[in-house]
Amino acid sequence: MAFTYHLNRDNTEEEIARLIADSQPYMLQAFTNSTESTNNSFARRSIANANYIMSVLDDGYLVAMSIGRVKDKTLTWDFAIYGKDANGSKAYVYSDDYTQAAIEFFRTQDLDEQVSSGLVGSPMENYQAEMHTRYSLTTPTLEQYNVTGQECNYRKAVLDK
Protein backbone atom coordinates (compact mmCIF):
# COMPACT_ATOMS: atom_id res chain seq x y z
CA MET A 1 0.00 0.00 0.00
CA ALA A 2 1.22 3.40 -0.96
CA PHE A 3 -1.12 6.10 0.32
CA THR A 4 -0.99 9.63 -1.04
CA TYR A 5 -3.06 12.55 0.18
CA HIS A 6 -4.14 15.30 -2.19
CA LEU A 7 -5.76 18.66 -1.48
CA ASN A 8 -8.69 19.62 -3.73
CA ARG A 9 -7.98 16.88 -6.29
CA ASP A 10 -10.28 16.79 -9.31
CA ASN A 11 -12.06 13.53 -8.47
CA THR A 12 -14.22 11.95 -11.16
CA GLU A 13 -17.98 11.48 -10.88
CA GLU A 14 -17.41 7.72 -10.97
CA GLU A 15 -14.99 7.89 -8.01
CA ILE A 16 -17.33 10.06 -5.93
CA ALA A 17 -20.34 7.84 -6.67
CA ARG A 18 -18.35 4.74 -5.68
CA LEU A 19 -17.27 6.24 -2.35
CA ILE A 20 -20.81 7.37 -1.55
CA ALA A 21 -22.18 3.90 -2.38
CA ASP A 22 -19.51 2.24 -0.21
CA SER A 23 -20.45 4.55 2.69
CA GLN A 24 -24.24 4.12 2.50
CA PRO A 25 -24.51 1.41 5.21
CA TYR A 26 -22.66 3.63 7.69
CA MET A 27 -24.64 6.75 6.81
CA LEU A 28 -27.94 4.86 7.12
CA GLN A 29 -26.84 3.69 10.57
CA ALA A 30 -25.60 7.10 11.75
CA PHE A 31 -28.23 9.47 10.37
CA THR A 32 -31.70 8.97 11.86
CA ASN A 33 -34.45 8.58 9.24
CA SER A 34 -31.99 8.97 6.37
CA THR A 35 -32.35 7.24 3.03
CA GLU A 36 -29.83 6.49 0.31
CA SER A 37 -31.23 9.46 -1.60
CA THR A 38 -30.92 11.93 1.30
CA ASN A 39 -27.43 10.62 2.10
CA ASN A 40 -26.37 11.02 -1.52
CA SER A 41 -27.70 14.60 -1.56
CA PHE A 42 -26.00 15.41 1.75
CA ALA A 43 -22.64 14.05 0.58
CA ARG A 44 -22.78 15.92 -2.71
CA ARG A 45 -23.88 19.16 -1.01
CA SER A 46 -21.01 18.82 1.48
CA ILE A 47 -18.54 18.36 -1.37
CA ALA A 48 -19.97 21.32 -3.32
CA ASN A 49 -19.80 23.66 -0.29
CA ALA A 50 -16.29 22.70 0.84
CA ASN A 51 -13.13 24.71 0.31
CA TYR A 52 -10.93 21.91 1.65
CA ILE A 53 -11.25 18.38 0.26
CA MET A 54 -8.60 15.88 1.24
CA SER A 55 -8.57 12.94 -1.16
CA VAL A 56 -6.69 9.76 -0.26
CA LEU A 57 -5.39 7.42 -2.91
CA ASP A 58 -3.98 3.93 -2.44
CA ASP A 59 -1.64 3.21 -5.34
CA GLY A 60 -3.64 5.68 -7.45
CA TYR A 61 -7.09 4.33 -6.46
CA LEU A 62 -9.34 6.82 -4.60
CA VAL A 63 -10.29 5.30 -1.23
CA ALA A 64 -11.44 8.24 0.90
CA MET A 65 -12.41 11.90 0.95
CA SER A 66 -12.57 14.19 3.97
CA ILE A 67 -14.54 17.34 3.36
CA GLY A 68 -14.30 20.58 5.30
CA ARG A 69 -13.76 24.31 5.42
CA VAL A 70 -10.73 26.37 6.40
CA LYS A 71 -10.91 29.76 8.06
CA ASP A 72 -8.09 31.49 9.94
CA LYS A 73 -5.88 28.36 9.94
CA THR A 74 -8.64 26.25 11.52
CA LEU A 75 -9.94 23.29 9.55
CA THR A 76 -13.52 22.33 10.38
CA TRP A 77 -14.38 18.86 9.14
CA ASP A 78 -17.93 18.57 7.81
CA PHE A 79 -18.06 15.09 6.38
CA ALA A 80 -15.95 12.13 5.31
CA ILE A 81 -16.56 9.16 3.07
CA TYR A 82 -14.44 6.04 3.21
CA GLY A 83 -14.72 3.67 0.30
CA LYS A 84 -13.42 0.18 -0.14
CA ASP A 85 -9.92 -0.30 -1.49
CA ALA A 86 -9.24 -2.19 -4.72
CA ASN A 87 -9.52 -5.46 -2.74
CA GLY A 88 -12.97 -4.55 -1.33
CA SER A 89 -11.78 -3.78 2.22
CA LYS A 90 -11.91 -0.75 4.51
CA ALA A 91 -9.27 -2.08 6.90
CA TYR A 92 -6.73 0.36 5.42
CA VAL A 93 -8.08 3.18 7.63
CA TYR A 94 -6.49 1.49 10.66
CA SER A 95 -3.15 0.76 9.00
CA ASP A 96 0.07 2.44 10.08
CA ASP A 97 0.83 3.33 6.44
CA TYR A 98 -2.46 5.24 6.14
CA THR A 99 -1.87 7.08 9.42
CA GLN A 100 1.75 7.94 8.62
CA ALA A 101 0.78 9.32 5.22
CA ALA A 102 -1.88 11.47 6.94
CA ILE A 103 0.66 12.80 9.42
CA GLU A 104 3.05 13.73 6.61
CA PHE A 105 0.24 15.43 4.69
CA PHE A 106 -0.89 17.53 7.65
CA ARG A 107 2.69 18.65 8.30
CA THR A 108 2.66 20.30 4.86
CA GLN A 109 -0.55 22.22 5.53
CA ASP A 110 -0.63 25.74 6.94
CA LEU A 111 -3.14 24.84 9.67
CA ASP A 112 -3.12 25.31 13.43
CA GLU A 113 -6.25 23.45 14.51
CA GLN A 114 -8.83 20.98 13.32
CA VAL A 115 -12.41 20.76 14.55
CA SER A 116 -14.76 17.82 14.15
CA SER A 117 -18.18 16.82 15.41
CA GLY A 118 -19.80 13.41 15.47
CA LEU A 119 -22.71 11.50 16.90
CA VAL A 120 -21.66 9.75 20.10
CA GLY A 121 -21.03 6.09 19.36
CA SER A 122 -21.14 6.52 15.58
CA PRO A 123 -18.42 4.98 13.41
CA MET A 124 -17.17 8.47 12.47
CA GLU A 125 -16.96 9.69 16.07
CA ASN A 126 -15.17 6.55 17.20
CA TYR A 127 -12.73 6.91 14.31
CA GLN A 128 -12.12 10.61 15.03
CA ALA A 129 -11.39 9.86 18.68
CA GLU A 130 -8.83 7.24 17.67
CA MET A 131 -7.26 9.35 14.93
CA HIS A 132 -6.75 12.32 17.25
CA THR A 133 -4.59 10.01 19.34
CA ARG A 134 -2.82 8.42 16.37
CA TYR A 135 -2.01 11.81 14.81
CA SER A 136 -0.43 12.87 18.13
CA LEU A 137 -2.86 15.76 18.32
CA THR A 138 -3.46 17.52 21.58
CA THR A 139 -7.16 17.89 22.30
CA PRO A 140 -7.81 20.84 24.57
CA THR A 141 -11.58 20.72 23.99
CA LEU A 142 -14.07 17.87 24.04
CA GLU A 143 -17.62 19.07 24.53
CA GLN A 144 -20.91 17.26 24.21
CA TYR A 145 -24.05 18.80 22.77
CA ASN A 146 -27.45 17.58 21.61
CA VAL A 147 -28.88 17.69 18.09
CA THR A 148 -32.50 16.60 17.72
CA GLY A 149 -32.22 14.19 20.61
CA GLN A 150 -28.85 12.72 19.61
CA GLU A 151 -25.68 13.33 21.62
CA CYS A 152 -22.72 14.66 19.68
CA ASN A 153 -19.08 15.21 20.54
CA TYR A 154 -17.29 18.39 19.50
CA ARG A 155 -13.52 18.01 19.28
CA LYS A 156 -11.01 20.81 18.79
CA ALA A 157 -7.45 19.66 18.35
CA VAL A 158 -4.21 21.56 17.98
CA LEU A 159 -2.09 20.10 15.21
CA ASP A 160 1.22 18.87 16.56
CA LYS A 161 3.78 19.66 13.87
HUFENRA-V462650 format. One record per pair of residues at least 12 apart in sequence whose ideal C-beta (glycine too) atoms are under 10 Angstrom apart, sorted by the first residue. I is the first residue (numbers start at 0). J is the second residue. Records with the same first field share a line. If there is no record, write none. Layout:
I->J / J
This chain:
0->57 / 58 / 62 / 84 / 85 / 91 / 94 / 95 / 96 / 97 / 100
1->56 / 57 / 58 / 59 / 96 / 100
2->55 / 56 / 57 / 58 / 62 / 63 / 84 / 91 / 94 / 96 / 97 / 98 / 99 / 100 / 101 / 103 / 104
3->54 / 55 / 56 / 57 / 58 / 59 / 100 / 103 / 104
4->53 / 54 / 55 / 56 / 63 / 65 / 97 / 100 / 101 / 102 / 103 / 104 / 105 / 107 / 108
5->52 / 53 / 54 / 55 / 56 / 61 / 64 / 104
6->51 / 52 / 53 / 54 / 104 / 107 / 108
7->49 / 50 / 51 / 52 / 53 / 54
8->52 / 53 / 54 / 55 / 56 / 61 / 64
9->52 / 54
10->46 / 52 / 54 / 56 / 61 / 64
11->61
13->61
14->54 / 56 / 60 / 61 / 62 / 64 / 82
15->39 / 42 / 43 / 46 / 54 / 61 / 64 / 80 / 82
16->39 / 42 / 43 / 82
17->60 / 61 / 62 / 80 / 82 / 83
18->42 / 46 / 54 / 61 / 62 / 63 / 64 / 79 / 80 / 81 / 82 / 83
19->35 / 38 / 39 / 41 / 42 / 43 / 46 / 64 / 80 / 82
20->35 / 38 / 39 / 80 / 82 / 83
21->62 / 63 / 80 / 81 / 82 / 83 / 84 / 87 / 89
22->38 / 39 / 42 / 63 / 64 / 78 / 79 / 80 / 81 / 82 / 83 / 89 / 122 / 123
23->35 / 38 / 39 / 42 / 80
24->122
25->38 / 80 / 81 / 89 / 121 / 122 / 123
26->38 / 39 / 41 / 42 / 78 / 80 / 121 / 122 / 123
28->118 / 121 / 122
29->117 / 118 / 120 / 121 / 122 / 123 / 124 / 149
30->118 / 121 / 149
31->118 / 146 / 147 / 148 / 149
32->147
38->80
41->77 / 78
42->64 / 66 / 78 / 79 / 80
44->66 / 77 / 78
45->64 / 66 / 67 / 68 / 77 / 78 / 79 / 80
46->64 / 66 / 77 / 78 / 80
47->66
48->66 / 67 / 68 / 77 / 78
49->64 / 65 / 66 / 67 / 68 / 69 / 76 / 77 / 78
50->66 / 67 / 68 / 69 / 70 / 74
51->65 / 66 / 67 / 68 / 69 / 70 / 74 / 75 / 76 / 77 / 108 / 110
52->64 / 65 / 66 / 67 / 78
53->65 / 66 / 67 / 74 / 76 / 79 / 101 / 104 / 105 / 108
54->66
55->79 / 81 / 82 / 91 / 92 / 97 / 100 / 101 / 104
56->100
57->82 / 84 / 85 / 86 / 91 / 94 / 96 / 97 / 100
58->84 / 85
59->85
60->82 / 83 / 84 / 85 / 86
61->82 / 84
62->80 / 81 / 82 / 83 / 84 / 85 / 88 / 89 / 91 / 92 / 97
63->79 / 80 / 81 / 82 / 84 / 89 / 91 / 92 / 97 / 101
64->78 / 79 / 80 / 81 / 82
65->77 / 78 / 79 / 80 / 81 / 101 / 113 / 115
66->78 / 79 / 80
67->79 / 113 / 114 / 115
68->114
69->108 / 109 / 110 / 113
71->110 / 111 / 112
72->108 / 109 / 110 / 111 / 112 / 158
73->110 / 111 / 112 / 113 / 114 / 155 / 158
74->105 / 108 / 110 / 111 / 112 / 113 / 114 / 115 / 156 / 158
75->112 / 113 / 114 / 115 / 116 / 155
76->113 / 114 / 115 / 116 / 117 / 123 / 127 / 154
77->114 / 115 / 116
78->123
79->92 / 115 / 117 / 123 / 126 / 127
80->123
81->122 / 123 / 126
84->97
89->122
92->126 / 129 / 130
93->126 / 129 / 130 / 133
95->133
97->130 / 133
98->129 / 130 / 133 / 134 / 135
99->133
101->130 / 133 / 134
102->133 / 134 / 135 / 136 / 158 / 159 / 160
105->134 / 136 / 158 / 159 / 160
106->158 / 159 / 160
107->160
108->158 / 160
110->157 / 158 / 160
111->157 / 158 / 160
112->136 / 137 / 139 / 140 / 155 / 156 / 157 / 158
113->127 / 130 / 131 / 134 / 136 / 154 / 155 / 156 / 157 / 158
114->140 / 153 / 154 / 155 / 156
115->127 / 128 / 130 / 131 / 152 / 153 / 154 / 155 / 156
116->142 / 144 / 146 / 151 / 152 / 153 / 154 / 155
117->151 / 152 / 153 / 154
118->146 / 149 / 150 / 151 / 152
119->143 / 145 / 149 / 150 / 151 / 152
120->149 / 150 / 152
121->149 / 151 / 152
124->150 / 151 / 152 / 154
125->152
127->152 / 154 / 156
128->141 / 152 / 154
130->154 / 156
131->154 / 155 / 156
132->156
134->156 / 158 / 159
135->156 / 158 / 159 / 160
136->154 / 155 / 156 / 157 / 158 / 159
137->155 / 156 / 157 / 158 / 159
138->154 / 155 / 156 / 157
139->154 / 155 / 156 / 157
140->153 / 154 / 155 / 156 / 157
141->153 / 154 / 155 / 156
142->154 / 155
